[in-house]
Amino acid sequence: MTALIHPTAVIEDGAKFGRHVKVGPYCVIGADVRMGDGCELISHVVITGHTQLGNNNRVFPFSSIGQIPQDLKYRGEASEVIMGDNNQIRENVTINAGTEGGGMVTRIGNNNLLMAYAHIAHDCILGNGIVLANCATLAGHVEVDDDAIIGGLSAIQQFVRIGRLSMIGGMSGVTKDVAPFTLLAGGYRAGLSGLNIIGLKRHGFTLARIGILKEVYRLLLQEAGNREDRLLEAESLTPTDDADAHHLIAFIRAAKRGLMTHGRNARR
């Protein structure tokens, strides 16, 4: 079976499907759309533009993927949305194509859950195993690393990076980078509240590994002082074979928009 297409669906000439694809009632699929094996569009889904879906993606009603970006600088360039495998795109999710100023692609990895009304703007880059809760909103050029969780009604400002295994509480406003392995909450004036201990344990981190991350967190995200001096101190205290701690240090060193920091220091 190549594809099971409901008679009310509108498929433009040129669209290409893999095996065992299901397209439900009233879906609209553009000519430059490519879908891999096992994808399912439940109903009333619109996929347009230069959009590629990998295998076994499931898209729920009234979602829109591949529409032109909400960017006044966009001039009709043939930008893309590229999605990997095994993603769940829930009701009313919107995913916009990229722009010339952002690499021409919005990219989503594998095994992600985008809950109802989430928005992925132009040129965002999402890794794997990410959860965006209901109404989470990513502005343009946001990067979200593997296994991050973004709470409902949270808004992420353009060009912000969200680190691996971080967790952002609901209704948070995020205007600076969120370091890997951390917890952030507090509404519009959000700040870090420590490490994502539960998430780290669920991913097999030992107490010893977590202890080293705590020390790096204290030095770089909680204590005051010159950042370069603190980075050098953190590097000197971190075992050379601790890839996670060095990943945290490298993320902080690369921050260009500033960093969300701990509690009382969150506004710096």
C-alpha contacts under 8 A as a table, 3 or more apart, distances in Angstrom:
res1	aa1	res2	aa2	distance
1	M	4	L	7.50
1	M	19	R	6.23
1	M	20	H	5.66
2	T	17	F	7.33
2	T	18	G	6.42
2	T	19	R	4.41
2	T	20	H	5.41
2	T	21	V	6.68
3	A	17	F	7.00
3	A	18	G	7.41
3	A	19	R	6.15
3	A	20	H	5.22
3	A	21	V	4.54
3	A	22	K	5.80
3	A	23	V	7.61
4	L	20	H	7.06
4	L	21	V	6.12
4	L	22	K	4.75
4	L	23	V	6.23
5	I	9	A	6.80
5	I	22	K	5.93
5	I	23	V	4.73
5	I	24	G	6.36
6	H	9	A	5.56
6	H	23	V	6.10
6	H	24	G	5.24
6	H	25	P	5.37
6	H	26	Y	7.80
7	P	25	P	7.21
8	T	25	P	5.38
8	T	26	Y	5.12
8	T	27	C	7.53
9	A	23	V	7.10
9	A	24	G	6.78
9	A	25	P	5.49
9	A	26	Y	4.51
9	A	27	C	4.71
9	A	28	V	5.98
10	V	26	Y	6.94
10	V	27	C	6.17
10	V	28	V	4.75
10	V	29	I	6.28
11	I	15	A	6.96
11	I	28	V	5.99
11	I	29	I	4.86
11	I	30	G	6.46
11	I	31	A	7.46
12	E	15	A	6.18
12	E	29	I	6.18
12	E	30	G	5.25
12	E	31	A	4.84
13	D	30	G	7.87
13	D	31	A	5.43
14	G	30	G	7.92
14	G	31	A	4.55
14	G	32	D	6.30
14	G	33	V	7.88
15	A	29	I	7.13
15	A	30	G	6.31
15	A	31	A	4.49
15	A	32	D	5.55
15	A	33	V	5.10
15	A	34	R	6.11
16	K	32	D	7.92
16	K	33	V	6.50
16	K	34	R	4.95
16	K	35	M	6.40
17	F	21	V	6.69
17	F	34	R	5.96
17	F	35	M	4.81
17	F	36	G	5.98
17	F	37	D	7.25
18	G	21	V	6.34
18	G	35	M	5.99
18	G	36	G	4.48
18	G	37	D	4.31
18	G	38	G	7.21
19	R	36	G	7.18
19	R	37	D	4.64
19	R	38	G	6.24
20	H	37	D	5.95
20	H	38	G	4.92
20	H	39	C	7.33
21	V	35	M	7.91
21	V	36	G	7.69
21	V	37	D	6.07
21	V	38	G	4.85
21	V	39	C	4.92
21	V	40	E	5.81
22	K	38	G	7.43
22	K	39	C	6.38
22	K	40	E	4.63
22	K	41	L	6.14
22	K	42	I	7.81
23	V	27	C	6.77
23	V	40	E	6.01
23	V	41	L	4.89
23	V	42	I	6.67
23	V	43	S	7.21
24	G	27	C	6.23
24	G	40	E	7.75
24	G	41	L	5.65
24	G	42	I	4.98
24	G	43	S	4.52
24	G	44	H	7.41
25	P	42	I	7.43
25	P	43	S	4.81
25	P	44	H	6.30
26	Y	43	S	5.94
26	Y	44	H	4.80
26	Y	45	V	7.30
27	C	41	L	7.46
27	C	43	S	5.67
27	C	44	H	4.50
27	C	45	V	4.65
27	C	46	V	5.81
28	V	44	H	7.36
28	V	45	V	6.34
28	V	46	V	4.81
28	V	47	I	6.41
28	V	48	T	7.85
29	I	33	V	6.79
29	I	46	V	6.05
29	I	47	I	5.04
29	I	48	T	5.87
30	G	33	V	5.62
30	G	47	I	6.24
30	G	48	T	4.47
30	G	49	G	6.41
31	A	48	T	7.44
31	A	49	G	7.68
32	D	48	T	7.08
32	D	49	G	5.94
32	D	50	H	5.05
32	D	51	T	6.64
33	V	47	I	7.03
33	V	48	T	6.26
33	V	49	G	6.64
33	V	50	H	5.82
33	V	51	T	4.88
33	V	52	Q	5.96
34	R	51	T	6.28
34	R	52	Q	4.72
34	R	53	L	6.13
35	M	39	C	6.79
35	M	52	Q	5.95
35	M	53	L	4.65
35	M	54	G	6.01
35	M	55	N	7.20
36	G	39	C	6.42
36	G	53	L	5.99
36	G	54	G	4.66
36	G	55	N	4.48
36	G	56	N	7.25
37	D	54	G	7.27
37	D	55	N	4.75
37	D	56	N	6.17
38	G	55	N	5.75
38	G	56	N	4.46
38	G	57	N	7.14
39	C	54	G	7.89
39	C	55	N	5.94
39	C	56	N	4.44
39	C	57	N	4.70
39	C	58	R	5.78
40	E	56	N	7.22
40	E	57	N	6.38
40	E	58	R	4.81
40	E	59	V	6.27
41	L	45	V	6.43
41	L	58	R	6.02
41	L	59	V	4.85
41	L	60	F	6.23
41	L	61	P	7.64
42	I	45	V	7.33
42	I	58	R	7.53
42	I	59	V	6.20
42	I	60	F	5.16
42	I	61	P	5.91
43	S	60	F	6.67
43	S	61	P	4.95
43	S	62	F	7.28
44	H	61	P	5.11
44	H	62	F	5.08
44	H	63	S	7.49
45	V	59	V	7.25
45	V	60	F	7.01
45	V	61	P	5.53
45	V	62	F	5.03
45	V	63	S	5.19
45	V	64	S	6.17
46	V	62	F	7.22
46	V	63	S	6.41
46	V	64	S	4.85
46	V	65	I	6.38
47	I	51	T	7.36
47	I	64	S	5.89
47	I	65	I	4.78
47	I	66	G	5.88
47	I	67	Q	7.59
48	T	51	T	6.52
48	T	65	I	6.44
48	T	66	G	5.02
48	T	67	Q	6.06
49	G	66	G	5.16
49	G	67	Q	6.25
49	G	68	I	7.57
49	G	78	A	7.79
49	G	79	S	7.90
49	G	80	E	6.99
49	G	97	A	7.65
50	H	66	G	6.86
50	H	78	A	6.88
50	H	79	S	6.59
50	H	80	E	4.86
50	H	81	V	6.54
51	T	65	I	7.62
51	T	66	G	5.79
51	T	80	E	5.57
51	T	81	V	4.71
51	T	82	I	5.94
52	Q	80	E	7.83
52	Q	81	V	6.25
52	Q	82	I	4.84
52	Q	83	M	6.01
53	L	57	N	7.19
53	L	82	I	6.26
53	L	83	M	4.81
53	L	84	G	6.11
53	L	85	D	7.35
54	G	57	N	6.91
54	G	83	M	5.95
54	G	84	G	4.61
54	G	85	D	4.80
54	G	86	N	7.87
55	N	84	G	7.01
55	N	85	D	4.71
55	N	86	N	6.39
56	N	85	D	5.80
56	N	86	N	4.87
56	N	87	N	7.27
57	N	85	D	5.90
57	N	86	N	4.76
57	N	87	N	4.80
57	N	88	Q	6.07
57	N	89	I	7.77
58	R	86	N	7.40
58	R	87	N	6.36
58	R	88	Q	5.04
58	R	89	I	6.17
59	V	63	S	7.02
59	V	88	Q	6.14
59	V	89	I	4.67
59	V	90	R	6.11
59	V	91	E	7.72
60	F	63	S	6.37
60	F	88	Q	7.98
60	F	89	I	6.05
60	F	90	R	4.85
60	F	91	E	5.00
60	F	92	N	7.71
61	P	90	R	7.33
61	P	91	E	5.12
61	P	92	N	6.67
62	F	91	E	5.81
62	F	92	N	4.81
62	F	93	V	7.48
63	S	89	I	7.49
63	S	90	R	7.21
63	S	91	E	5.67
63	S	92	N	4.25
63	S	93	V	4.69
63	S	94	T	5.87
64	S	67	Q	6.97
64	S	92	N	7.07
64	S	93	V	6.31
64	S	94	T	4.85
64	S	95	I	6.34
65	I	81	V	7.67
65	I	93	V	7.98
65	I	94	T	5.88
65	I	95	I	4.75
65	I	96	N	6.23
65	I	97	A	7.92
66	G	80	E	7.01
66	G	81	V	5.79
66	G	95	I	6.06
66	G	96	N	5.03
66	G	97	A	5.03
67	Q	95	I	7.20
67	Q	96	N	5.12
67	Q	97	A	6.01
68	I	76	G	7.94
68	I	96	N	5.85
68	I	97	A	5.55
68	I	98	G	7.83
69	P	74	Y	7.04
69	P	96	N	5.11
69	P	97	A	5.55
69	P	98	G	6.53
69	P	99	T	7.18
69	P	121	A	6.85
69	P	122	H	5.43
70	Q	96	N	7.65
70	Q	121	A	7.47
70	Q	122	H	7.43
71	D	74	Y	5.59
71	D	122	H	7.96
74	Y	77	E	7.17
74	Y	99	T	6.29
74	Y	100	E	7.53
77	E	99	T	7.12
77	E	100	E	6.89
78	A	104	M	7.67
79	S	97	A	5.87
79	S	98	G	5.16
79	S	99	T	5.95
79	S	100	E	7.31
79	S	104	M	4.60
79	S	105	V	5.72
80	E	97	A	5.05
80	E	98	G	5.73
80	E	104	M	6.18
80	E	105	V	4.65
80	E	106	T	6.30
81	V	95	I	7.84
81	V	96	N	7.15
81	V	97	A	5.12
81	V	98	G	6.88
81	V	105	V	5.60
81	V	106	T	4.78
81	V	107	R	5.90
81	V	108	I	7.94
82	I	105	V	7.02
82	I	106	T	6.34
82	I	107	R	4.91
82	I	108	I	6.29
83	M	107	R	5.90
83	M	108	I	4.64
83	M	109	G	5.84
83	M	110	N	7.52
84	G	87	N	7.37
84	G	108	I	6.20
84	G	109	G	4.71
84	G	110	N	4.92
85	D	109	G	7.03
85	D	110	N	4.76
85	D	111	N	6.44
86	N	110	N	5.78
86	N	111	N	4.82
86	N	112	N	7.25
87	N	110	N	5.95
87	N	111	N	4.77
87	N	112	N	4.82
87	N	113	L	6.05
87	N	114	L	7.94
88	Q	111	N	7.49
88	Q	112	N	6.31
88	Q	113	L	4.94
88	Q	114	L	6.22
88	Q	115	M	7.97
89	I	93	V	6.59
89	I	113	L	6.36
89	I	114	L	5.09
89	I	115	M	6.56
89	I	116	A	7.78
90	R	93	V	6.18
90	R	113	L	7.76
90	R	114	L	6.00
90	R	115	M	4.96
90	R	116	A	4.93
90	R	117	Y	7.68
91	E	115	M	7.11
91	E	116	A	4.64
91	E	117	Y	6.42
92	N	116	A	5.70
92	N	117	Y	4.80
92	N	118	A	7.44
93	V	114	L	7.28
93	V	115	M	7.29
93	V	116	A	5.81
93	V	117	Y	4.62
93	V	118	A	4.97
93	V	119	H	5.84
94	T	117	Y	7.19
94	T	118	A	6.61
94	T	119	H	4.91
94	T	120	I	6.21
94	T	121	A	7.96
95	I	119	H	6.04
95	I	120	I	4.69
95	I	121	A	6.09
95	I	122	H	7.65
96	N	106	T	7.09
96	N	120	I	6.38
96	N	121	A	5.24
96	N	122	H	5.16
97	A	104	M	7.60
97	A	105	V	6.19
97	A	106	T	5.56
97	A	121	A	7.53
97	A	122	H	5.25
97	A	123	D	6.92
98	G	102	G	6.54
98	G	103	G	6.95
98	G	104	M	4.51
98	G	105	V	4.19
98	G	106	T	4.99
98	G	122	H	4.42
98	G	123	D	4.45
98	G	124	C	7.79
99	T	102	G	5.32
99	T	103	G	6.48
99	T	104	M	4.58
99	T	105	V	6.80
99	T	122	H	6.50
99	T	123	D	6.50
100	E	103	G	5.77
100	E	104	M	4.97
101	G	104	M	7.18
102	G	105	V	7.25
102	G	122	H	7.83
102	G	123	D	5.41
102	G	141	H	6.68
103	G	123	D	6.82
104	M	123	D	6.80
105	V	122	H	7.45
105	V	123	D	5.38
105	V	124	C	7.85
106	T	121	A	7.76
106	T	122	H	5.75
106	T	123	D	4.25
106	T	124	C	5.06
106	T	125	I	6.01
107	R	123	D	7.22
107	R	124	C	6.35
107	R	125	I	4.84
107	R	126	L	6.13
108	I	125	I	6.07
108	I	126	L	4.69
108	I	127	G	6.19
108	I	128	N	7.73
109	G	112	N	7.19
109	G	126	L	5.93
109	G	127	G	4.77
109	G	128	N	5.02
110	N	127	G	7.02
110	N	128	N	4.77
110	N	129	G	6.55
111	N	128	N	5.78
111	N	129	G	4.95
111	N	130	I	7.34
112	N	128	N	5.93
112	N	129	G	4.73
112	N	130	I	4.78
112	N	131	V	5.99
113	L	129	G	7.45
113	L	130	I	6.29
113	L	131	V	4.86
113	L	132	L	6.38
114	L	118	A	6.25
114	L	130	I	7.99
114	L	131	V	5.98
114	L	132	L	4.91
114	L	133	A	6.57
114	L	134	N	7.78
115	M	118	A	5.98
115	M	131	V	7.62
115	M	132	L	5.90
115	M	133	A	5.03
115	M	134	N	4.94
115	M	135	C	7.48
116	A	133	A	7.32
116	A	134	N	4.88
116	A	135	C	6.42
117	Y	134	N	5.78
117	Y	135	C	4.66
117	Y	136	A	7.35
118	A	132	L	6.73
118	A	133	A	7.08
118	A	134	N	5.82
118	A	135	C	4.47
118	A	136	A	4.82
118	A	137	T	5.70
119	H	135	C	7.14
119	H	136	A	6.53
119	H	137	T	4.80
119	H	138	L	5.98
120	I	124	C	6.66
120	I	137	T	6.53
120	I	138	L	5.19
120	I	139	A	6.93
120	I	140	G	7.77
121	A	124	C	6.14
121	A	138	L	5.89
121	A	139	A	5.20
121	A	140	G	4.86
121	A	141	H	7.46
122	H	139	A	7.51
122	H	140	G	4.93
122	H	141	H	6.45
123	D	140	G	5.82
123	D	141	H	4.71
123	D	142	V	7.33
124	C	138	L	7.63
124	C	139	A	7.78
124	C	140	G	5.90
124	C	141	H	4.50
124	C	142	V	4.75
124	C	143	E	5.73
125	I	141	H	7.16
125	I	142	V	6.42
125	I	143	E	4.76
125	I	144	V	6.32
126	L	130	I	7.64
126	L	143	E	5.91
126	L	144	V	4.82
126	L	145	D	6.21
126	L	146	D	7.58
127	G	130	I	6.94
127	G	144	V	6.21
127	G	145	D	5.03
127	G	146	D	4.84
127	G	147	D	7.81
128	N	145	D	7.22
128	N	146	D	4.70
128	N	147	D	6.27
129	G	146	D	5.73
129	G	147	D	4.60
129	G	148	A	7.36
130	I	144	V	7.89
130	I	145	D	7.71
130	I	146	D	5.99
130	I	147	D	4.62
130	I	148	A	5.07
130	I	149	I	5.88
131	V	147	D	7.33
131	V	148	A	6.54
131	V	149	I	4.77
131	V	150	I	6.29
132	L	136	A	5.87
132	L	149	I	6.05
132	L	150	I	4.94
132	L	151	G	6.43
132	L	152	G	7.24
133	A	136	A	5.77
133	A	149	I	7.73
133	A	150	I	6.14
133	A	151	G	5.08
133	A	152	G	4.54
133	A	153	L	7.69
134	N	151	G	7.44
134	N	152	G	4.66
134	N	153	L	6.50
135	C	152	G	5.46
135	C	153	L	4.75
135	C	154	S	7.17
136	A	150	I	6.73
136	A	151	G	6.52
136	A	152	G	5.13
136	A	153	L	4.84
136	A	154	S	4.88
136	A	155	A	6.08
137	T	153	L	7.18
137	T	154	S	6.24
137	T	155	A	4.81
137	T	156	I	6.20
138	L	142	V	6.38
138	L	155	A	6.19
138	L	156	I	5.00
138	L	157	Q	6.84
138	L	158	Q	7.33
139	A	142	V	6.30
139	A	155	A	7.70
139	A	156	I	6.03
139	A	157	Q	5.45
139	A	158	Q	4.70
139	A	159	F	7.73
140	G	157	Q	7.72
140	G	158	Q	4.86
140	G	159	F	6.58
141	H	158	Q	5.65
141	H	159	F	4.74
141	H	160	V	7.42
142	V	156	I	7.48
142	V	157	Q	7.42
142	V	158	Q	5.61
142	V	159	F	4.72
142	V	160	V	5.08
142	V	161	R	5.86
142	V	162	I	7.81
143	E	159	F	7.23
143	E	160	V	6.51
143	E	161	R	4.71
143	E	162	I	6.08
144	V	148	A	6.91
144	V	161	R	5.97
144	V	162	I	4.66
144	V	163	G	6.34
144	V	164	R	7.44
145	D	148	A	6.26
145	D	161	R	7.88
145	D	162	I	6.11
145	D	163	G	5.22
145	D	164	R	4.63
145	D	165	L	7.58
146	D	163	G	7.66
146	D	164	R	5.00
146	D	165	L	6.49
147	D	164	R	5.91
147	D	165	L	4.84
147	D	166	S	7.47
148	A	162	I	7.31
148	A	163	G	6.89
148	A	164	R	5.51
148	A	165	L	4.52
148	A	166	S	4.90
148	A	167	M	5.80
149	I	165	L	7.32
149	I	166	S	6.44
149	I	167	M	4.71
149	I	168	I	6.15
150	I	154	S	6.94
150	I	167	M	6.01
150	I	168	I	4.79
150	I	169	G	6.63
150	I	170	G	7.27
151	G	154	S	5.89
151	G	167	M	7.66
151	G	168	I	5.56
151	G	169	G	4.81
151	G	170	G	4.00
151	G	171	M	6.93
151	G	172	S	7.70
152	G	169	G	7.55
152	G	170	G	4.65
152	G	171	M	6.17
153	L	170	G	5.87
153	L	171	M	4.68
153	L	172	S	7.29
154	S	168	I	7.90
154	S	169	G	7.58
154	S	170	G	5.58
154	S	171	M	4.38
154	S	172	S	4.64
154	S	173	G	5.90
154	S	174	V	7.72
155	A	171	M	7.42
155	A	172	S	6.45
155	A	173	G	5.15
155	A	174	V	6.23
156	I	160	V	6.89
156	I	173	G	6.31
156	I	174	V	4.86
156	I	175	T	6.45
157	Q	160	V	5.96
157	Q	173	G	7.86
157	Q	174	V	6.07
157	Q	175	T	5.14
157	Q	176	K	7.56
158	Q	175	T	7.96
159	F	257	R	7.76
160	V	174	V	7.90
160	V	175	T	6.81
160	V	176	K	5.69
160	V	177	D	5.14
160	V	178	V	7.88
160	V	257	R	6.97
161	R	176	K	7.57
161	R	177	D	4.84
161	R	178	V	6.35
162	I	166	S	7.14
162	I	177	D	5.98
162	I	178	V	4.91
162	I	179	A	6.60
162	I	180	P	7.18
163	G	166	S	5.75
163	G	177	D	7.77
163	G	178	V	5.78
163	G	179	A	4.95
163	G	180	P	3.86
163	G	181	F	7.01
163	G	251	F	7.75
164	R	179	A	7.69
164	R	180	P	4.58
164	R	181	F	6.15
165	L	180	P	5.87
165	L	181	F	4.83
165	L	182	T	7.31
165	L	196	N	7.40
165	L	199	G	6.82
165	L	200	L	7.30
166	S	178	V	7.38
166	S	179	A	7.05
166	S	180	P	5.24
166	S	181	F	4.52
166	S	182	T	4.72
166	S	183	L	5.92
166	S	184	L	7.94
166	S	196	N	6.37
167	M	181	F	7.65
167	M	182	T	6.39
167	M	183	L	4.98
167	M	184	L	6.32
167	M	196	N	6.65
168	I	172	S	7.03
168	I	183	L	6.03
168	I	184	L	4.80
168	I	185	A	5.95
169	G	172	S	6.13
169	G	183	L	7.65
169	G	184	L	6.03
169	G	185	A	4.67
169	G	186	G	7.48
170	G	185	A	7.14
170	G	187	G	7.56
171	M	186	G	7.79
171	M	187	G	5.28
171	M	188	Y	7.42
172	S	184	L	7.96
172	S	185	A	5.91
172	S	186	G	6.04
172	S	187	G	4.11
172	S	188	Y	5.40
172	S	189	R	7.64
172	S	190	A	5.97
173	G	187	G	5.90
173	G	188	Y	4.28
173	G	189	R	6.79
173	G	190	A	6.35
174	V	177	D	7.71
174	V	188	Y	7.34
174	V	190	A	7.03
174	V	260	M	7.80
175	T	260	M	7.76
176	K	257	R	5.59
176	K	258	G	5.36
176	K	259	L	4.99
176	K	260	M	5.46
177	D	255	A	6.78
177	D	257	R	6.56
177	D	258	G	6.20
177	D	259	L	4.70
177	D	260	M	5.89
178	V	182	T	7.40
178	V	184	L	7.82
178	V	259	L	6.21
178	V	260	M	5.60
179	A	182	T	6.12
179	A	248	L	6.78
179	A	251	F	6.76
179	A	252	I	6.71
179	A	259	L	7.35
179	A	260	M	7.60
180	P	248	L	5.94
180	P	251	F	7.59
181	F	195	L	5.67
181	F	196	N	5.47
181	F	197	I	7.98
181	F	200	L	7.16
181	F	248	L	7.97
182	T	192	L	6.90
182	T	193	S	7.62
182	T	194	G	5.84
182	T	195	L	4.14
182	T	196	N	4.90
183	L	192	L	5.58
183	L	193	S	5.65
183	L	194	G	5.66
183	L	195	L	5.52
183	L	196	N	5.14
184	L	190	A	6.57
184	L	191	G	5.54
184	L	192	L	4.29
184	L	193	S	5.94
184	L	194	G	7.83
185	A	190	A	5.11
185	A	191	G	5.90
185	A	192	L	6.56
185	A	193	S	7.30
186	G	189	R	5.94
186	G	190	A	4.01
186	G	191	G	6.22
187	G	190	A	5.16
189	R	266	A	7.46
189	R	267	R	7.40
190	A	260	M	7.94
190	A	263	G	7.97
190	A	266	A	6.82
191	G	260	M	6.03
191	G	261	T	5.81
191	G	262	H	5.50
191	G	263	G	4.96
191	G	264	R	7.61
191	G	265	N	7.60
191	G	266	A	4.73
191	G	267	R	7.89
192	L	260	M	6.54
192	L	261	T	5.44
192	L	262	H	4.32
192	L	263	G	5.69
192	L	266	A	7.12
193	S	262	H	5.82
193	S	263	G	6.16
194	G	217	Y	7.70
194	G	262	H	7.16
195	L	214	K	7.06
195	L	217	Y	7.79
196	N	199	G	5.40
196	N	200	L	6.14
197	I	200	L	5.08
197	I	201	K	6.20
197	I	210	I	7.70
198	I	201	K	5.22
198	I	202	R	6.19
199	G	202	R	5.10
199	G	203	H	6.36
200	L	203	H	5.16
200	L	204	G	6.52
200	L	205	F	5.35
200	L	210	I	7.65
201	K	204	G	5.11
201	K	205	F	5.05
201	K	206	T	6.93
202	R	205	F	7.45
205	F	209	R	6.11
205	F	210	I	6.53
206	T	209	R	5.27
206	T	210	I	6.27
207	L	210	I	5.00
207	L	211	G	5.99
208	A	211	G	5.03
208	A	212	I	6.57
209	R	212	I	5.40
209	R	213	L	6.49
209	R	242	D	7.87
210	I	213	L	5.06
210	I	214	K	6.16
211	G	214	K	5.05
211	G	215	E	6.49
212	I	215	E	5.21
212	I	216	V	6.43
212	I	238	T	7.17
212	I	245	A	6.89
213	L	216	V	5.09
213	L	217	Y	6.01
213	L	244	D	7.74
213	L	245	A	5.62
213	L	248	L	7.97
214	K	217	Y	4.97
214	K	218	R	6.13
215	E	218	R	5.09
215	E	219	L	6.30
215	E	234	A	7.97
216	V	219	L	5.22
216	V	220	L	6.06
216	V	221	L	7.99
216	V	234	A	5.78
216	V	245	A	7.05
216	V	248	L	7.90
216	V	249	I	7.50
217	Y	220	L	5.38
217	Y	221	L	5.26
217	Y	222	Q	6.62
218	R	221	L	5.78
218	R	222	Q	4.82
218	R	223	E	5.96
219	L	222	Q	6.18
219	L	223	E	5.43
219	L	230	R	6.10
219	L	231	L	7.90
219	L	233	E	7.99
219	L	234	A	6.69
220	L	223	E	6.44
220	L	227	R	6.99
220	L	230	R	6.11
220	L	231	L	6.76
220	L	234	A	7.61
220	L	252	I	7.85
221	L	260	M	7.94
221	L	261	T	5.05
221	L	262	H	5.88
222	Q	261	T	6.47
222	Q	262	H	5.15
222	Q	265	N	7.34
225	G	229	D	7.73
225	G	230	R	7.19
226	N	229	D	5.41
226	N	230	R	6.32
227	R	230	R	5.03
227	R	231	L	6.03
228	E	231	L	5.00
228	E	232	L	6.27
229	D	232	L	5.24
229	D	233	E	6.28
230	R	233	E	4.97
230	R	234	A	6.06
231	L	234	A	5.08
231	L	235	E	6.14
231	L	249	I	6.94
231	L	253	R	7.36
232	L	235	E	5.13
232	L	236	S	6.22
233	E	236	S	5.13
233	E	237	L	6.33
234	A	237	L	5.22
234	A	238	T	6.20
234	A	249	I	7.48
235	E	238	T	5.28
235	E	246	H	7.41
235	E	249	I	7.40
236	S	239	P	7.96
238	T	242	D	6.94
238	T	245	A	6.89
238	T	246	H	7.35
239	P	242	D	5.48
240	T	243	A	7.65
240	T	246	H	7.98
242	D	245	A	5.69
242	D	246	H	6.39
243	A	246	H	5.17
243	A	247	H	5.96
244	D	247	H	4.96
244	D	248	L	6.33
245	A	248	L	5.08
245	A	249	I	6.30
246	H	249	I	4.98
246	H	250	A	6.03
247	H	250	A	5.12
247	H	251	F	6.12
248	L	251	F	5.19
248	L	252	I	6.35
249	I	252	I	5.23
249	I	253	R	6.14
250	A	253	R	5.01
250	A	254	A	6.17
251	F	254	A	5.25
251	F	255	A	6.47
252	I	255	A	5.31
252	I	259	L	7.50
255	A	258	G	5.72
255	A	259	L	6.76
260	M	266	A	5.64
260	M	267	R	7.68
261	T	265	N	5.68
261	T	266	A	4.62
261	T	267	R	7.75
261	T	268	R	7.65
262	H	265	N	5.50
262	H	266	A	5.61
263	G	266	A	5.44
264	R	267	R	7.53
265	N	268	R	5.72
